[in-house]
Amino acid sequence: MNMNFKNRIKLKVIRIGLYFIDSNPKKNIPRLIKWIEKRDKEEYISAQLSSIKNIYGDKNGNWHDLINSLWTDIDKGVRRKLLENFIINISLEGKKKRNASIEKYKCNIPWAILMDPTSSCNLKCTGCWAADYGDKLSMDLETLDNIILQGKKHGTYMYIFSGGEPLIRKNDIISLCKKHNDCVFLAFTNGTLIDEAFTKEMLEVKNFIPAISVEGFEKATDSRRGIGTYKKVIKAMDLLKEKQLPFGFSACYTNLNTSDIGSEMFFNKMIDVGAKFGWFFTYIPVGMDAVPELMATSKQREFMYHQLRTFRKTKSLFTIDFWNDGEYSNGCIAGGRQYLHINANGDIEPCAFIHYADSNIYKNTLIEAYQSPLFMQYMENQPFNENHLRPCPLLDNPESLEQMVHSSNAKSTEILKPEDVSHLCGKCKIPASKWKKTADKLWKNK
């Protein structure tokens, strides 16, 4: 039998299986996992399936409750589309394509592409690095579409919008979701532009998920993002929950709000309003107008390390801390290893927090960018530290970023106030040395 035909049959059966779950999720989820495991001969998702099977087996566990909530809290059509795209396109077919392209082109191929439709924003948050791009930059719909077409060719089916405020481009985002309904789209958004009309469009396309930025509770959020922002955020979350749409939150912890963001009260609040996941970031002093004083201390970063690991055992919420979870990703995921960033000017950067590039989407294909000197520097030097609790080439190993930018002759992508890489790395050297002591102790005692 033709292998392509066999593959199509297998994928069709998986789609049928996702419908089959709906009749009795608690009984049929383990059955579907077992069925896919037997047929995942190349082991593209065997590790993920094994983890899901183990945690779902604990019927009294918080993860069991979280998975079940996808059937009680989320619109049926949205759930089916997202699961189909995650399992089939991102994990199975996407992984196969990525592996083939990695072998062919000898470079990193990302699992996800983060891109900025616009640098404009309806808020002006203290210390926000996005403001350094100015408010006049944007990639038109044709360019965004071309990025996705190129990405899918090499197995990338996950696209994340940031900015600026990406929902300033609502219509274009919905157009992309409709055209590329085999992809999953997520947006880091301040949430203030989510309204009734937009939730109807989300229900129509079924493959868009917002991650709403919040700084903790009302005082901390409004002090950084503007008076009244927190109430608008909660209103947006309430609306998404009412419409049975999946969403999460993103939280940047600084030395002013870490105790709130890492508190049980905050986690409970996010679960109560309906969030299914949370992305945690630590403040990085990127840009000439950055506020280094906002950086979390080593003690605060250690606090977040312990809090997330504690709450993962008790809270029905999927969480990632992009700096403290390096042990699970074997270090830094940027530079195309798992993801990259394309700013609103088209500059192809290794990371949203690394504003240096030697490629631009208007001049280079994605493959040319992946093979560029800067991205190859990432590939050759990852991981940047044997202690994966010190994964970042900027925050944790600033000498690494400095060396890579100089070796590749990459240029600053900040339009208004270009920042020399030595100046940027200089702001992180003392915090990095302090975190080293703490991280080495945590790594040794793991």
C-alpha positions in Angstrom: 0.0 0.0 0.0 1.3 3.5 -0.9 2.8 5.1 2.2 1.1 8.5 1.5 -2.2 6.7 1.4 -1.4 4.9 4.6 -0.5 8.2 6.2 -3.7 9.8 5.1 -5.8 6.9 6.5 -3.9 7.2 9.8 -4.6 10.9 10.1 -8.2 10.4 9.1 -8.6 7.9 11.9 -7.0 10.3 14.4 -9.6 12.9 13.4 -12.4 10.4 13.9 -10.8 9.5 17.3 -11.0 13.2 18.4 -14.8 13.1 17.7 -15.0 9.7 19.5 -13.6 11.2 22.7 -16.6 13.6 23.0 -19.1 10.8 23.8 -17.2 9.9 27.0 -14.0 11.9 27.6 -12.9 10.2 30.8 -13.2 6.7 29.3 -12.1 7.5 25.7 -9.1 9.8 26.3 -6.9 6.9 27.5 -8.1 4.8 24.6 -7.1 7.4 22.0 -3.7 7.9 23.6 -3.0 4.2 23.6 -4.1 4.0 19.9 -1.9 6.9 18.8 1.1 5.5 20.8 0.9 2.2 18.9 1.0 4.0 15.5 3.6 6.7 16.3 6.3 4.5 14.9 8.7 7.4 14.4 8.1 8.5 18.1 7.3 12.0 17.1 5.0 12.5 20.1 5.7 9.5 22.2 7.2 11.5 25.1 4.3 13.9 25.2 1.7 11.1 25.1 3.5 9.2 27.8 3.4 12.3 30.1 -0.3 12.9 29.3 -1.1 9.3 30.0 0.7 9.3 33.3 -0.8 12.5 34.6 -4.3 11.7 33.4 -4.1 8.4 35.2 -4.2 10.2 38.5 -7.9 10.7 38.7 -7.6 12.9 41.8 -4.9 15.0 40.3 -5.0 18.6 39.2 -3.8 17.7 35.7 -6.6 15.2 35.3 -9.0 18.1 36.2 -7.3 20.5 33.7 -7.6 18.0 30.8 -11.2 17.3 31.7 -12.0 21.0 31.8 -11.2 21.2 28.0 -14.5 19.2 27.6 -16.5 21.0 30.1 -15.4 24.6 29.5 -14.4 24.9 25.9 -16.6 25.1 22.8 -16.7 21.7 21.0 -15.8 23.0 17.6 -12.9 25.1 18.9 -11.6 22.2 21.0 -11.7 19.7 18.1 -9.9 22.1 15.7 -7.2 22.9 18.2 -6.6 19.3 19.1 -6.5 18.3 15.5 -4.0 20.9 14.6 -1.8 20.3 17.6 -1.7 16.5 17.3 -1.7 16.1 13.5 -0.1 19.2 12.0 2.2 20.5 14.7 3.3 17.3 16.4 3.1 14.5 13.7 3.2 16.0 10.2 5.1 19.1 11.3 7.7 17.2 13.2 8.3 15.0 10.2 8.8 18.0 7.9 11.0 19.8 10.4 13.3 16.8 10.7 13.5 16.5 7.0 14.4 20.2 6.6 17.0 20.0 9.4 18.7 17.1 7.7 18.6 18.8 4.3 19.7 22.4 5.3 21.8 21.5 8.4 20.3 24.3 10.5 17.7 24.8 13.2 14.0 24.7 12.1 11.6 26.2 14.6 8.5 24.7 16.1 6.9 28.2 16.4 7.4 31.6 14.8 6.7 34.7 16.8 6.0 37.8 14.7 4.9 41.4 15.1 2.1 42.6 12.7 2.7 46.1 14.1 4.8 48.1 16.5 1.9 50.3 17.4 0.1 49.9 20.8 -2.8 51.4 22.5 -1.0 51.4 25.8 2.4 52.7 26.9 3.8 50.4 29.6 6.7 51.3 31.8 9.9 49.6 30.6 8.4 48.0 27.6 11.0 47.1 25.0 8.5 47.0 22.1 8.3 50.8 22.3 11.9 51.1 21.1 10.7 50.0 17.6 8.6 53.1 17.4 4.9 53.1 16.4 5.0 53.4 12.7 6.2 49.9 11.7 4.1 47.1 10.3 4.2 44.0 8.1 1.3 43.9 5.6 -1.0 41.0 5.2 0.9 39.6 2.2 4.1 39.6 4.1 2.6 37.8 7.1 0.9 35.3 4.8 4.2 34.6 3.0 6.0 34.0 6.3 3.4 31.3 7.2 3.5 29.7 3.7 7.3 29.5 4.0 7.1 28.2 7.5 4.6 25.5 6.8 6.7 24.2 3.9 9.4 23.3 6.6 7.0 22.1 9.3 6.1 25.1 11.3 2.4 25.2 12.1 2.4 27.4 15.3 2.4 31.2 14.9 2.4 33.7 17.7 1.6 37.4 17.4 3.2 40.0 19.5 4.0 43.7 19.1 3.1 46.4 19.8 -0.5 45.3 20.4 -1.2 42.7 17.7 -5.0 43.1 18.0 -4.7 46.5 16.4 -4.6 44.2 13.3 -7.7 42.1 14.2 -9.0 41.8 10.7 -5.7 40.6 9.2 -5.2 38.1 12.0 -8.6 36.7 11.5 -7.9 36.5 7.7 -4.7 34.5 8.4 -6.6 32.2 10.8 -9.2 31.5 8.1 -6.7 30.9 5.3 -4.3 28.8 7.4 -6.8 26.7 9.3 -4.3 23.9 9.6 -2.2 26.1 12.0 -2.6 27.3 15.6 -2.4 31.0 16.2 -1.7 32.6 19.6 -1.3 36.3 20.5 0.4 38.0 23.4 -2.1 40.8 23.9 -3.0 43.4 26.5 -6.6 42.2 26.2 -8.2 45.6 26.1 -9.3 45.3 22.4 -11.1 41.9 22.9 -14.9 42.5 22.5 -18.1 40.7 21.7 -17.6 41.0 17.9 -14.0 39.6 18.1 -15.1 36.6 20.2 -17.6 35.8 17.5 -14.8 35.7 15.0 -12.7 33.6 17.2 -15.6 31.1 17.5 -15.8 31.1 13.7 -12.1 30.5 12.9 -11.5 28.2 15.9 -7.7 28.3 15.8 -6.9 31.5 17.7 -5.9 31.7 21.4 -5.1 34.9 23.3 -2.5 35.1 26.1 -3.5 38.2 28.0 -0.8 40.3 29.7 -1.3 41.0 33.4 1.1 42.2 36.0 -0.5 40.6 39.0 -3.5 42.4 40.6 -5.0 45.7 39.9 -2.4 48.0 41.6 0.6 46.4 39.9 -1.1 46.1 36.5 -2.4 49.7 36.5 0.8 51.2 37.8 2.7 49.7 34.8 0.0 49.7 32.1 -2.3 52.6 33.0 -5.3 53.2 35.3 -8.3 51.0 34.5 -6.3 48.4 32.5 -6.8 45.6 35.0 -10.6 46.0 35.0 -10.5 45.8 31.2 -8.4 42.7 31.3 -10.7 40.9 33.7 -13.7 42.0 31.6 -12.0 40.4 28.5 -11.3 37.2 30.4 -14.9 37.1 31.7 -16.2 37.4 28.1 -13.8 34.7 26.8 -14.9 32.4 29.6 -18.6 33.1 28.8 -18.1 32.2 25.1 -16.2 29.0 26.0 -13.1 30.2 24.3 -9.6 29.0 25.5 -7.2 31.6 26.7 -4.3 32.1 29.0 -2.3 34.9 30.5 1.3 36.2 30.3 2.9 37.7 33.4 6.2 39.6 33.6 7.7 39.4 37.1 9.8 42.3 38.3 11.2 43.3 41.6 8.0 45.2 42.3 5.4 42.5 41.6 7.0 39.1 42.1 5.4 38.4 45.4 2.0 38.9 43.8 2.6 37.0 40.6 4.0 34.1 42.5 1.3 34.0 45.1 -1.4 31.3 45.5 -4.0 34.0 45.4 -2.9 35.1 41.9 -2.9 31.5 40.6 -6.4 31.0 42.0 -7.6 34.2 40.5 -6.4 33.2 37.0 -8.0 29.8 37.3 -11.3 31.3 38.6 -11.5 33.7 35.6 -11.0 30.7 33.2 -7.3 30.7 32.1 -6.0 27.4 31.0 -2.3 28.3 30.8 0.1 30.9 32.0 3.4 32.1 30.4 5.9 33.7 32.9 8.6 36.0 31.9 11.2 37.9 34.0 11.9 41.5 33.2 14.8 41.9 30.7 16.4 45.4 30.4 16.3 45.5 26.6 16.5 48.9 24.9 18.1 52.2 25.7 15.0 53.3 27.7 14.8 50.1 29.7 14.6 50.3 33.5 17.2 47.9 34.9 15.9 48.7 38.4 12.8 46.6 37.5 14.9 43.4 37.2 13.9 40.7 39.6 16.5 39.8 42.2 18.1 36.3 42.4 16.0 35.7 45.5 12.8 36.6 43.7 13.7 34.4 40.7 14.4 31.5 43.1 11.0 32.2 44.7 9.3 31.9 41.3 11.3 28.7 40.6 9.9 27.0 43.7 6.3 28.5 43.4 5.7 27.2 39.9 7.0 23.7 40.8 4.8 23.6 43.8 1.7 24.8 42.0 2.2 22.4 39.1 1.3 19.7 41.6 -1.8 21.3 43.0 -3.3 23.8 40.5 -5.3 23.1 37.3 -3.2 25.4 35.2 -0.5 24.7 32.6 2.5 27.0 33.2 5.9 27.8 31.6 8.6 30.1 33.0 10.8 30.8 30.0 13.9 31.3 32.1 13.5 29.0 35.1 12.3 26.0 33.0 15.5 25.6 31.0 15.9 22.2 32.6 12.9 20.9 30.6 14.0 22.3 27.3 17.7 21.6 27.7 18.6 25.3 27.7 17.7 28.2 25.4 15.0 27.5 22.8 15.7 30.6 20.7 17.7 31.0 17.4 15.3 28.7 15.6 15.9 25.8 17.9 12.3 25.9 18.9 11.3 29.5 18.0 12.4 32.8 16.6 11.1 36.4 16.3 10.3 38.6 13.3 9.7 42.2 14.3 7.4 44.7 12.6 10.2 45.9 10.4 10.8 42.4 9.0 14.1 41.8 10.9 14.5 38.1 11.7 15.8 38.0 15.3 16.8 34.9 17.3 14.5 35.9 20.2 12.0 38.5 21.1 14.4 39.9 23.7 17.5 39.8 21.4 17.2 42.9 19.1 20.0 42.0 16.7 19.7 40.5 13.3 21.6 39.8 10.1 18.5 38.9 8.0 15.3 40.5 7.0 12.1 38.9 5.6 12.0 41.4 2.8 15.5 40.4 1.6 15.9 36.8 2.8 13.9 33.6 2.9 13.3 31.9 6.2 15.8 29.2 5.3 18.4 31.8 4.5 17.8 33.4 7.9 18.1 30.0 9.6 21.5 29.5 7.9 22.7 33.0 8.5 25.8 33.6 10.7 23.8 34.8 13.7 21.4 31.8 13.7 24.3 29.4 13.1 26.1 30.9 16.1 23.1 30.0 18.2 23.0 26.4 16.8 26.7 25.9 17.4 26.7 27.4 20.9 23.5 26.0 22.4 23.2 25.2 25.2 24.9 28.2 26.6 25.5 26.6 29.9 25.6 23.1 31.3 23.4 24.3 34.1 20.1 24.6 32.3 18.8 26.9 35.0 21.1 29.4 33.4 19.8 29.0 29.8 19.8 32.6 28.4 22.7 34.0 26.4 21.7 37.5 27.6 20.4 37.3 31.2 22.4 34.4 32.4 25.5 34.3 30.1 25.8 37.8 28.7 29.3 37.1 27.4 27.7 34.5 25.0 25.4 37.0 23.3 28.2 39.6 23.0 30.4 37.1 21.3 27.7 35.8 18.9 26.6 39.3 17.8 30.2 40.4 17.2 31.1 37.1 15.4 28.1 37.3 13.1 28.4 41.0 12.5 24.7 41.3 13.4 23.2 44.8 13.8 20.9 46.4 16.3 17.3 46.3 15.1 16.0 49.1 17.4 14.9 51.9 15.1 14.8 54.9 17.4 17.8 54.2 19.7 20.1 51.4 18.5 21.8 49.7 21.5 25.3 48.4 21.3 25.4 44.8 22.4 28.1 45.4 24.9 26.0 48.1 26.6 23.0 45.7 26.7 25.1 42.8 28.1 26.8 45.1 30.6 23.4 45.6 32.3 23.1 41.9 32.9 26.5 40.9 34.1 26.0 41.6 37.8 22.5 40.0 37.9 23.9 37.0 36.0 26.8 36.6 38.5 24.4 36.7 41.4 22.0 34.3 39.8 24.8 31.9 39.1 25.3 31.2 42.8 21.7 30.5 43.3 21.2 28.5 40.1 24.3 26.4 40.7 23.0 25.5 44.2 19.5 24.6 42.8 21.0 22.5 39.9 23.3 20.6 42.3 20.4 19.8 44.6 17.9 18.8 41.9 
